[in-house]
């Protein structure tokens, strides 16, 4: 895991000493073990660690910070050049199947001088070309490849966008970086707000949707895409999608056969994700996904693995999963590490957390994850495995039950829909009216792409245009900046609402912001977090299975995966039907941190943000504080946004 950045400038007259040093410093947490750069003009190339001005004015500079995971020796240093000197690569991430790819390349005559996946990647791109190489990679990555012969810069991102890559076209070139905070150190990058994205965040807690960010000048390369940037004409860049989930594939496997096949594929994925030359641990919440990863790690490695797990333990008994954490820890003979949090902890770390995340985030649950990675860092762990992506891939959230009911209704299978709705009422946290109402609303709306239960509250009012500009937002300013309010998430979908929901949450809505949270929280402590559920192989297989293999007619989510893990994961975990996840007492924290909340909401920065109706915002908070109305999660979003604006010098 590493940090990368780069500058393309047709002028070639940049203050490179300050740019290089400042950018590498901003990326230090992503790669504290080493650093390097390559500067070029034509076929003149200069490589080094600390910047020294070459004899020419560079037109391209690529920067790298290294976190050493595979082949920690000097042989894995970056930027790495191909053996013929044509290509130069800066690479962030891991190619898990690099051993198999290296063996294939060796059969074709390639030779290697390191044990790193970076050398395998540059050899594959040189021999096979971009279009043929990208679909063959199993991993999480973002990289930049400079071809000095064709004068082309290639940027690429893994199929799910696990690893980040941001860019900005400038007046005379192009800049990119792993994080926005590093990108802001490069020339030509503005700090002007994107009003539409700001509205989406404040109103709906939505970020990381599509290519746009909260900064108007900053974009991100989508997952499963690569971009070709001609050095002579950077504005004529070309973006190509190299992978997508095959939504047409239909498996004919029986349920039992599908469970066996899924088990084999998942075990293989975990085995690949365990490849490392440094210690590997795992996040463990006590839920099915993290428990499956921990149990499979022990299943694959046996007693050879010194397995450490790291868990956040909630203080509220209603959401405390510690008993399940202990079951998994004891069964798998792990060294268990736990962290408990209080409001004062959040107050101490909140600015560091906001700075680490680069953009605002939806709730304080992100802090729990942040502290889990800090705990792993303190224990000397460099690589962590995590269950991110399983809910989106396998239909794990309870609202997928609503989506499936909607699909059955749209298909005219009313009795089956009624049976599923009836069974869903018996699930913890569900009730008949919510499940049925959600399903009907999905059907009437034409198929919701992604609808969490909270987003459905008051849907009728939002559809007719009320409440889209709450009192705490300045509607006049938003309209002046061409923000058109809309009932977010409700869009026409395919006949199969369930499939449409899975695809959208996996590729466009839920998962992208969860992956951003995980990447920034882990890299804040120089930890590589791996997500074994997110491979193209697993996704294509799972999404070829019949709907009821994922969400059964009895209302069992992740139905086939539960069957697949029987005998590996403790039955007490597999038989759970509740859904908790990371849950922090946000209302309690925000009210107990009253002084900080009030100071933030009444700060000069808050008063200067034209997006807010400041008077109405304070009135809303005061009513919440007095207990006159229920806590609104928008309070956290206000505070988060205000601090983010101040920390990053955002302009309006």
Secondary structure, DSSP 4 states (H G I P E B T S, - for coil): -EEEEEEEESS----HHHHHHHHHHHTGGG-BSEEEEEEEETTEEEEESS----SS--SEEEEEEE---S--SGGG-SSEE-TTSSEEEEEEEEETTHHHHHHHHHHTT---SSS-HHHHHHHHHHHH-HHHHHTT--EEEEEEEEETTTTEEEEEE-TT--S--EEEEETTEEEEESSHHHHTTSTT---BB-HHHHHHHHHH---S-TTB-SBTT-EEPPTTEEEEEESS-GGG-EEEE-----TT------HHHHHHHHHHHHHHHHHHHT--SS-EEEE--SSHHHHHHHHHHHHHHGGGS--EEEEE--SSGGG--HHHHHHHHHHTT-EEEEE---HHHHHHHHHHHHHHHSS--S-THHHHHHHHHHHHHHTT--EEE--TTHHHHHT-STHHHHHHHHHHHHTT-HHHHHHHHHHHTTSTT--HHHHHHHHHHHHHTT-BS---HHHHTTHHHHHTTTTSS-TTB-HHHHHHTT-----TTB----S-HHHHHHHHHHHTSHHHHHHHHHHHHHHTTT-EEE-TT--HHHHHHHTTS-HHHHS-TT--TTHHHHHHTBTTB-HHHHT------S---HHHHHHHTHHHHHHHHTSHHHHH-TTB-HHHHHHHHHHHHTTSS---THHHHHHHHHHHHHHHT-B-
